[in-house]
């Protein structure tokens, strides 16, 4: 594993600037991401929150250039280490995936091919992206180190995905995301469908790994409590727009945007005084025909 990166550099390693992305459908263009901007510094944790359908996962896929075939960019920049990813060809983009930016996908079982052993699938990713390729013994040694880092027995690399519990599969997905030593990991609902004890264990593992390697993590979740626990800064998305960004503690204590205030008010607090929860009334706007003004 590499040494901890320099955390003193304040320049962002990822700078998302006014990105606009639509999905082409038979009914018309769906305005999925509209003028979204945020940045991520070395060693920082940034959280994206919002209700289902607000554009969080679409933004994550855009960062990796893994968006659906019917997606089209209408403007903006996604700058990674000074290079605009939206200007790269598919072959040029492949050099950045897994090496510079990787992803922990939601739904750990669906992330694995059920007919191949877990270690072989991680080795495949390493063979594709680490140059020069490691020898077979070097690859197994590295996978063993990754498994130990995420709290798995290295012997598990020779087992199939169905032989792993849900929490173990999620840990193995994290090991794969770490396999090529990226600068940034996108964690899209990394603890979905796990019980609270396993969820807490995995989040603690991620925080520990982040401290050891000095990498940056972009957390995507509708679970406000998770974002409060693991992020330095956060952004609140609504109907494809970023309505508020700032330090996590500031937004939690003093949200500025009405939607951010309502979202936090609909979540129970385990530290503050007891209060009546305020439901989010109404429905998000139709993104086939969004309003001209504020989408709230």
Secondary structure, 3 states (H helix, E strand, C coil): CCCCCCCCCCCEEEEEEEEEEEEEECCEEEEEEEEEEEEEECCCEEEEECCCCCCHHHHHHHHHCCCCCCEEEEEEEEEECCEEHHHCCHHHHHCCECCCEEEECCCHHHHCCCCCEHHHHHHHHHHHHCCCCCCHHHHHHHHHHHHHHCCCCHHHHHCEHHHCCHHHHHHHHHHHHHCCCCCEEEEECCCCCCCHHHHHHHHHHHHHHHHHHCCEEEEECCCHHHHHHHCCEEEEEECCEEEEEEEHHHHHHCCCCHHHHHHHHCCCCCCCCCCCCCCCCCCCCCCCCCCCCCCC
